[in-house]
Amino acid sequence: MEAKTGTWTEKKGLAQMLKGGVIMDVVNAEQAKIAEDAGACAVMALERVPADIRADGGVARMSDPDMILRIIDAVTIPVMAKCRIGHFVEAQILESIGVDYIDESEVLTPADEEHHILKHNFKVPFVCGCRNIGEALRRIGEGAAMIRTKGEAGTGDVVEAVRHARSVIGAIKQIQNMDDEELMTFAKNNGAPYELIKEVKTLGRMPVVNFAAGGVATPADAALMMQLGVDGVFVGSGIFKSGDPAKRAAAIVKSVTHYQDASILAEVSKNLGEAMVGRNAAHMPEAEKLAVRGW
Amino acid sequence: MKIGVLALQGDFAEHISMLKKIGVDTAEVRLPKHLDGLDGLIMPGGESTTIGKLAVAYDLMKPLQEFGKSKAMWGTCAGAIFLSKDIGRDQPLLGLMNIKVQRNAFGRQVDSFETDLEIEELKKATDTTHPYHAVFIRAPIIESVSGKAKILSQLEDGRIVAAQEGHLLATSFHPELTDDTRFHEYFISLAS
């Protein structure tokens, strides 16, 4: 048999390898090395972390390919990079330089306010954000092989991450308890593909891996998300905007492995220095929220 | 029969559901005390650097090396790297198996692939004749085997993708991502 590349099994399989791990935002090769040494299972290469994108304003785009390539050369773990929502040419460029996963991300300024990328057209796998089950399954329908709950990036406030994770996980429980007759109405009300709703009912979970993102800043935050039932966490600004990035990064990695062991969580939470300066996400004006981007 | 799965990071839940499918009791291993009472241990796919660092941080290296002296151990992908003696770079390794491994040997994720393998030992052990469908993800290859380690499977171009040394087993691919339980059955036969 001929070897087959870019299959659905391959795409979602890499996300399965990342489970129980921490994916860290990094802006250069030195940060990528620090993240790898701390035990990150992958890094997200980008020019500015979400907290800075928020502060700077303006249009946020795909990062310089040269900067991404320098990060690819610096580490052995998978390297992800972000493209704008709907910007399939940025995605083509990222695929051509060999990134391992593309994040079609609301953290960057959307290029299309009605359509996401048709991700089945690519060999490289995609991760997409969601706030609820309907959004998650629409993205999977377009070919996303991994999902992350959006939270509110660049705030250091976990409240929105909790809201979105509870929404998705609660809906999965609800679907499992439904009669088959109820599934089409649920699909209609949530704008979700019917076939995927049926699959969620059969599997008792999403058909792809689901990480938490957007506001995780401490080991306790990461363990909270794991106990709520996600498969792993993304930490964006939370590490390199803190007082001691290497120590905090290693502590969050440990907290995701030992998320059910409070004595280990206490140990790794000691003396981490300053956490990132937070921004209250629950009372942020809607217009400033990144999570509302995506349709 | 109770088989542990190293649950520091990676797709340990997938291994556990395969073991349950063939009626084996399972346990997640995160700390040395979790090894008590186990008949064998699987080390899953994931990131070998992450798994190695967490094993060092929670004093698992010596207990795992002791365990592997007498009990069955199987590493898939990252787990195979962790079992090996040499990978040509500096990261924590158990060094239990006489195999030399090269990480990310096929390139980046877009080069990851699925293919069928003819594994005679596996067919014989499970009394089957059909090929084994293998899933490789940013996979390592086994560059060479030495000592008592023997080759179980090679790609058509000769590159080694599975090896065995007595009760120790290493595969570059991921049987836990398929519906085919033959590799898990084969491992259980080594643990019995």
Interface residues (C-beta under 8 A of the other chain):
Chain A: M1 E2 A3 K4 T5 G6 T7 T9 E10 G13 L14 Q16 M17 L18 K19 G20 G21 E36 D37 A38 G39 A40 C41 A42 I72 T76 I77 P78 E95 G98 V99 D100 Y101 K123 V124 P125 A250 V253 K254 V256 T257 H258 D261
Chain B: A7 L8 Q9 G10 D11 F12 A13 E14 R30 G45 G46 E47 T49 T50 K53 L54 A57 C77 A78 R89 R103 N104 G107 R108 Q109 V110 D111 S112 F113 E114 T115 D116 P131 V135 I137 R138 H174 L177
